[in-house]
Amino acid sequence: ETGSEDIDILPNGLAFISSGLKYPGLKSLAPDKPGEMFLMDLNEDNPRAVELRISRGFDLASFNPHGISTYVD
């Protein structure tokens, strides 16, 4: 409903996707829905995005992801 904002693909084929950006002047199809993070395993025959559960104590109501990056050690 809110579309993806950014994607970061790890060398092992896992893709992290941020979704739900709200920005002045940018149309939002779900203005009251908080942002979300998804994980997709591109190694699967039919990959699909799965919503990641965000830890308790995180302010989901104000979660407005813009961009994403990962660090691989």
VENWO-V659968 format. One record per residue. N is the residue number from 0. SS is DSSP state (h for helix, s for strand, l for the rest). OMEGA is omega in radians with two decimals (999 if undefined). D_FIRST is the distance of its C-alpha to the first C-alpha in Angstrom with 1 decimal. Layout:
n: [N	N]
ss: [SS	SS]
omega: [OMEGA	OMEGA]
d_first: [D_FIRST	D_FIRST]
//
This chain:
n: [0	1	2	3	4	5	6	7	8	9	10	11	12	13	14	15	16	17	18	19	20	21	22	23	24	25	26	27	28	29	30	31	32	33	34	35	36	37	38	39	40	41	42	43	44	45	46	47	48	49	50	51	52	53	54	55	56	57	58	59	60	61	62	63	64	65	66	67	68	69	70	71	72]
ss: [l	l	l	s	s	s	s	s	s	l	l	l	l	s	s	s	s	s	s	l	l	l	l	l	l	l	l	l	l	l	l	l	l	l	l	s	s	s	s	s	s	l	l	l	l	l	l	l	l	s	s	l	l	l	l	l	l	l	l	h	h	h	l	l	l	l	l	l	l	l	l	l	l]
omega: [-3.08	3.11	3.12	-3.13	-3.09	3.13	3.07	-3.09	3.13	3.13	-3.12	3.09	3.06	-3.13	3.05	-3.04	3.04	-3.05	3.01	3.13	3.03	-3.05	3.13	3.12	3.13	-3.12	3.09	3.12	3.13	-3.01	-3.12	-3.11	3.12	3.10	-3.11	3.03	3.14	3.07	3.11	3.10	-3.07	3.09	-3.12	3.12	3.13	-3.08	3.07	-3.13	3.11	-3.13	3.08	3.09	-3.12	-3.06	3.05	3.14	3.11	-3.12	-3.11	-3.08	-3.11	-3.12	-3.06	-2.99	3.07	-3.10	3.11	3.01	3.13	3.09	3.12	-3.12	999]
d_first: [0.0	3.8	5.7	9.1	12.0	14.9	16.5	20.0	21.9	25.0	28.2	27.9	24.7	22.3	19.2	17.5	14.0	12.8	9.3	8.4	11.3	12.4	15.4	17.7	17.3	13.9	11.5	8.6	6.1	6.5	10.1	11.6	9.5	11.5	10.9	11.1	13.4	13.4	16.6	17.3	20.9	21.7	25.1	23.8	24.4	20.8	18.8	15.4	13.4	14.4	13.2	16.3	17.8	18.9	22.6	23.9	25.2	22.3	20.8	17.2	16.8	17.6	15.9	14.5	14.9	16.2	17.7	19.1	22.6	24.6	28.3	30.2	33.7]
//
